[in-house]
Amino acid sequence: MPPEDFRDSVAIVGIGYSRSPSAPGGFSKNSGESVTTLTVRAAREAAADAGIDPKDIDAGVTYQTSDSIEPQAALRALGVRRIHQDTNLTGGGNYASASIMMGAQIIYHGMAEYCLVYRSMNGRSGFRMGQSGAGAGGGTNRVGGAGQFQNIYGLAGPPSTYAQQARRYMGLYNVTSADLAEWSVNSRSNAMKNPRATMRDPITVDDHQNSRFIVNPYHLLDCCLETDVACAMILTSAERAKDMRKTPLLIRAAIGGPSPFEDLADTGFKYMRDKLFAAADIQLSDIDIALLYDNFTDCPMRMVEDIGWCGPGECADFVRSGATSLDGEIPMQTQGGLINEGYCHGLNNALEAAQQLWGEAECLCPKWSEGEHTYDRDICRQTRDPKIALHTGVVGKSALVLMKGD
């Protein structure tokens, strides 16, 4: 299928979070609920946002690491009338954009009318990354699969794995830990204006440097959070979306990156940048906002460099210049990202991209819920009239370009 055939044929029409009286922002350290309940809450909110009955959803896509509910069970819990397609992907951040791509393909090929894409996890109180046995209730911390061969060498979880990439990047380009702190500080400045965000206290580079080490070179403030949450979105055809309650957010392009990379410091954009731009029929300068998978600070910084916003090793200076701020050349992590808002394996970054394009960013403005934004950067994080957004999976292993429709 040529990329231009798929372009603008599928739209995001609604989004939702697993909110509750105890977690009004959706993110918590202890939801006290099952992943099924979290999923149903988020899906119902997404359906209401789209203006459809949840029972009309007829397909589902998720990605997980044996820590969540499969689509067929989720759709049945919603009381859907008929399931035409369900896709359960095994994996994590590499599917943050790719799961949306899978849902879009279901719609594009006419397999369903409304597809629910979701990620649901008790990532703090339940199944914790790197502590899978104990977190899952086994109590033995036994690890199977590929992990059993990594754990014996100390690679017990994502921090120790990605730390190797960070060290390679830092060594190649003389990047320091204080440089990584620039990303963390900029993201936190946006999170301070986000009532959903878990971490909202201001931080400085010194705060970052004084935070405890997790795995060298990662300080605590380099790392994403562990949270309990579910995020969901509704996809449908662009044609059907024209008659729905919200402005369609068209999927301009969705693409997966190669694996493995030639060098530990590489990201997918070193290999797929031109292909992505050609599929979306855009140039780098056309992108208005970017929500990059920020599991650790160096990961999005490397993507910024590989996609071409600045040269290798120059992202810290790019951030220092104000280019990634809310009024900068290319605003990034507008809600605080995974290291401040919360962690839903990157799908919450996609929901943030949608809210920004709709002009509905939750902030501290008195009338934000009515679509009125002050653009006072002490309280407002809505960017100015964005039209095109970039969303990525971990280190560019998948990417998505969204465009606000007419």
C-alpha positions in Angstrom: 0.0 0.0 0.0 1.6 3.3 -1.0 1.9 5.8 1.9 -0.3 8.4 0.2 -3.2 5.9 0.1 -3.3 5.6 3.8 -2.6 9.3 4.5 -5.5 11.1 6.2 -7.8 8.2 5.9 -8.2 7.5 9.7 -8.8 9.9 12.5 -8.7 10.2 16.3 -12.1 11.4 17.5 -12.0 10.9 21.2 -9.6 10.3 24.2 -10.0 9.4 27.8 -8.2 8.7 31.1 -9.1 6.4 34.0 -10.2 9.2 36.3 -11.8 8.6 39.7 -12.6 10.7 42.8 -9.4 9.4 44.3 -7.4 10.1 41.2 -9.0 13.0 39.4 -6.1 13.4 37.1 -6.0 9.8 36.2 -2.6 9.0 37.5 -2.0 7.5 41.0 0.5 5.4 43.0 -2.2 3.0 44.1 -5.4 2.9 42.1 -7.0 0.3 44.3 -8.7 -0.9 41.2 -8.2 -3.7 38.6 -6.8 -3.0 35.2 -10.2 -3.9 33.9 -11.9 -1.1 35.8 -9.2 1.3 34.8 -9.7 0.3 31.1 -13.4 0.7 31.3 -13.2 4.1 32.8 -10.7 5.4 30.2 -12.7 3.8 27.3 -16.0 5.3 28.5 -14.4 8.8 28.8 -13.0 8.4 25.3 -16.3 7.3 23.9 -18.1 10.2 25.5 -15.4 12.6 24.1 -16.1 11.1 20.7 -19.9 11.3 21.2 -20.5 7.6 20.7 -22.0 4.8 22.7 -19.2 2.6 24.1 -21.2 -0.4 22.9 -20.6 0.8 19.3 -16.9 0.1 19.6 -16.2 -3.0 17.6 -12.4 -3.4 17.7 -9.6 -3.0 20.2 -5.8 -2.8 20.3 -3.5 -2.8 23.3 0.1 -3.5 24.1 1.3 -4.9 27.4 3.9 -7.0 29.2 1.5 -9.6 30.8 0.3 -6.8 33.1 -3.1 -5.9 31.7 -6.4 -7.0 30.2 -6.6 -8.2 26.6 -8.9 -6.4 24.1 -11.6 -9.1 23.9 -12.1 -9.0 27.6 -12.0 -5.2 27.7 -14.6 -4.9 25.0 -16.9 -7.4 26.6 -16.6 -5.5 29.9 -17.7 -2.4 28.0 -20.8 -4.4 26.7 -19.9 -4.0 23.0 -22.5 -5.5 20.7 -20.0 -7.3 18.3 -16.2 -7.6 18.2 -14.8 -7.6 14.7 -11.1 -7.4 15.6 -8.9 -7.5 18.7 -5.2 -7.2 18.8 -3.0 -7.8 21.8 0.6 -6.8 21.3 3.3 -8.1 23.6 5.8 -5.3 24.3 6.3 -1.9 25.8 7.3 1.5 24.6 8.1 0.3 21.1 4.4 0.1 20.5 3.5 3.6 21.9 2.9 4.8 18.3 2.7 1.4 16.6 -0.4 0.4 18.5 -2.2 3.4 17.1 -0.9 2.4 13.7 -2.3 -1.1 14.1 -5.7 0.4 15.1 -5.6 2.7 12.1 -5.0 -0.2 9.8 -8.0 -2.0 11.2 -10.1 1.0 10.3 -8.5 1.7 7.0 -9.1 -1.9 5.8 -12.8 -1.8 6.8 -12.5 -4.4 9.5 -14.3 -2.3 12.0 -16.0 1.1 12.4 -14.7 2.2 15.8 -11.4 1.0 17.3 -10.4 1.4 20.9 -6.6 1.8 21.4 -5.7 1.7 25.1 -3.0 0.9 27.6 -4.0 0.0 31.1 -1.6 -0.7 33.9 -1.1 -0.7 37.7 2.5 0.1 37.1 3.2 1.3 40.6 1.0 -0.8 42.9 1.0 -4.0 40.8 3.3 -5.2 38.1 6.4 -3.1 38.2 9.0 -3.0 35.5 12.2 -4.9 36.5 10.4 -6.4 39.5 8.0 -8.6 37.5 7.9 -11.6 39.8 7.2 -9.8 43.1 5.1 -7.1 41.5 2.8 -9.7 39.8 2.2 -11.4 43.1 4.5 -14.3 42.7 6.8 -13.2 45.5 9.8 -15.0 44.0 11.0 -12.4 41.5 11.8 -15.2 39.0 12.2 -14.0 35.5 11.6 -15.9 32.3 12.1 -15.2 28.6 15.1 -13.1 27.5 15.2 -11.5 30.9 16.6 -14.6 32.5 19.8 -14.2 30.5 20.1 -10.4 31.3 19.4 -10.4 35.0 22.4 -12.5 35.9 24.6 -9.7 34.5 22.8 -7.0 36.5 20.4 -5.9 33.7 17.5 -6.1 36.1 15.2 -3.5 34.5 15.0 -0.6 32.0 17.3 1.8 33.9 20.3 -0.5 33.7 19.6 -1.4 30.1 19.1 2.2 28.8 22.0 3.4 30.9 24.4 1.7 28.5 22.9 3.7 25.6 23.2 6.9 27.6 26.8 6.2 28.4 27.6 5.6 24.8 25.8 8.8 23.7 27.6 10.8 26.4 31.0 9.4 25.5 30.5 10.0 21.8 29.5 13.6 22.0 30.9 14.8 25.4 27.4 15.2 26.9 27.3 15.6 30.7 24.8 14.7 33.3 24.1 18.4 33.7 23.2 18.5 30.0 20.6 15.7 30.6 19.2 17.8 33.4 18.2 20.5 30.9 15.5 18.2 29.5 14.2 17.3 32.9 13.9 21.0 34.0 12.2 22.0 30.8 9.6 19.2 31.1 9.0 19.9 34.7 8.3 23.6 33.9 5.4 22.4 31.7 4.2 19.8 34.3 3.8 22.6 36.8 0.9 23.9 34.7 -0.7 20.5 34.3 -3.3 19.5 36.9 -3.0 15.9 35.8 0.8 15.8 36.4 2.1 13.7 39.3 5.2 15.8 39.7 4.5 19.6 39.8 7.1 21.2 42.1 9.7 23.3 40.3 13.2 21.9 39.9 16.6 23.3 38.9 19.7 21.7 37.3 21.2 21.6 40.8 18.1 19.7 42.1 18.6 17.2 39.3 22.3 16.8 40.1 21.6 16.4 43.8 19.0 13.7 43.3 20.1 10.2 44.1 21.6 7.9 41.4 19.4 5.1 40.1 21.9 3.6 37.7 24.9 5.7 36.7 24.5 8.0 34.7 20.8 8.3 35.6 19.8 10.4 38.6 16.3 10.0 39.9 15.1 13.0 37.9 16.3 11.4 34.7 13.8 8.6 35.0 10.2 8.2 34.1 7.6 7.5 36.8 5.8 4.4 37.8 2.0 5.0 37.9 -1.4 3.3 37.9 -3.4 4.6 35.0 -5.3 3.8 31.8 -5.3 5.9 28.6 -7.6 5.3 25.7 -8.5 6.8 22.3 -11.2 6.1 19.6 -10.3 5.8 16.0 -12.6 5.8 13.0 -12.5 6.6 9.3 -11.9 10.2 8.3 -15.1 10.1 6.3 -17.2 9.0 9.3 -15.3 11.5 11.5 -16.6 14.5 9.5 -20.0 14.1 11.1 -18.8 13.6 14.6 -18.7 16.1 17.5 -15.0 16.9 17.4 -12.6 18.1 14.7 -10.9 15.0 13.3 -7.3 14.5 14.1 -6.0 12.9 10.9 -3.3 10.3 11.1 -1.0 11.7 8.5 1.6 8.9 8.7 2.4 6.0 11.0 5.6 4.1 10.7 7.9 1.7 12.5 11.6 2.0 12.8 14.3 -0.7 12.2 15.8 -2.9 14.8 18.5 -3.4 15.9 20.4 -0.1 15.4 24.0 0.0 14.2 25.1 1.9 17.3 23.8 1.9 20.9 23.4 5.7 20.7 21.3 5.6 17.5 17.5 6.1 17.4 15.0 5.1 14.8 15.0 8.6 13.2 18.6 8.1 12.0 17.1 5.5 9.6 13.4 6.4 9.0 13.3 10.2 9.1 13.1 10.6 5.4 10.6 7.8 5.0 8.3 9.3 7.7 8.4 12.8 6.2 7.6 11.4 2.7 4.7 9.3 4.1 3.3 12.4 5.8 4.2 14.8 2.9 5.7 17.2 5.4 9.1 18.8 6.2 10.6 19.0 9.6 9.7 22.7 9.9 6.0 21.8 9.5 5.8 20.0 12.9 4.3 22.3 15.5 4.7 20.2 18.7 6.5 17.0 19.6 5.7 14.4 22.2 8.8 12.1 22.3 9.0 9.0 24.3 10.9 10.1 27.4 11.5 7.0 29.5 15.0 8.5 30.3 16.2 12.0 29.5 18.8 11.0 26.9 16.3 9.0 24.9 14.2 12.0 23.5 17.4 14.1 23.3 18.9 11.6 21.0 15.7 11.6 18.9 15.8 15.4 18.7 19.3 15.2 17.2 18.7 12.3 14.8 15.5 13.9 13.4 17.5 17.0 12.6 16.4 19.8 15.0 20.0 20.1 16.0 23.3 18.3 15.5 24.7 15.3 17.5 25.3 16.2 21.1 23.7 19.6 20.8 20.2 18.9 22.2 21.1 20.4 25.7 22.0 23.7 24.0 18.9 23.5 21.9 16.8 23.2 25.1 18.7 25.9 26.9 18.0 28.3 23.9 14.3 28.0 24.7 13.6 26.2 21.4 11.5 23.4 23.1 9.6 25.7 25.5 5.9 26.3 25.1 6.5 29.4 22.9 9.7 28.1 21.3 10.5 26.8 17.8 9.2 23.3 18.6 7.4 22.8 22.0 8.1 19.4 23.5 6.7 17.4 26.4 4.0 20.1 26.8 2.3 18.2 29.7 5.6 17.2 31.4 6.0 13.9 29.7 6.5 10.4 31.2 9.0 11.7 33.7 6.6 14.2 35.3 3.0 13.6 34.3 3.0 9.9 34.7 3.7 6.7 32.9 1.3 4.9 30.6 3.9 3.4 28.3 3.9 6.5 26.1 0.2 6.5 25.2 -0.5 9.4 27.5 2.0 11.4 25.3 -0.3 10.7 22.3 -3.4 11.8 24.2 -1.5 15.0 25.1 -0.7 15.6 21.4 -4.5 15.2 20.7 -5.5 17.7 23.4 -3.0 20.2 22.2 -4.2 20.0 18.6 -7.8 20.4 19.8 -6.8 23.4 21.9 -8.0 21.5 25.0 -4.9 21.2 27.1 -5.8 20.9 30.8 -4.0 23.7 32.6 -4.5 26.3 35.4 -6.4 28.8 33.2 -9.7 29.6 34.8 -11.7 28.7 31.7 -9.5 26.1 30.1 -12.4 23.6 30.0 -14.3 26.0 27.9 -11.5 26.3 25.4 -10.3 29.7 26.7 -6.5 30.0 27.3 -4.6 33.0 28.6 -1.2 31.9 27.2 0.2 33.2 30.5 3.1 30.8 31.0 2.7 30.9 34.8 -0.6 29.0 34.4 -1.1 28.0 30.8 0.5 25.2 28.8 -1.6 25.3 25.7 0.5 26.0 22.6 -0.5 28.6 20.1 -2.7 27.1 17.3 -0.8 23.9 16.6 -1.7 22.0 13.4 0.7 19.1 13.2 2.1 16.9 16.0 4.8 14.3 16.2 4.5 11.4 18.6 7.0 8.6 19.0 7.7 5.3 20.6 10.8 4.5 22.6 14.0 5.7 20.9 12.0 6.1 17.6 11.0 2.5 17.2 7.6 3.8 16.0 6.4 7.3 15.1 3.1 9.0 14.3 2.3 12.3 12.6 -1.1 13.8 13.5 -2.7 16.7 11.7 -5.8 18.7 12.8 -8.5 18.4 10.2 -10.9 21.0 8.9 
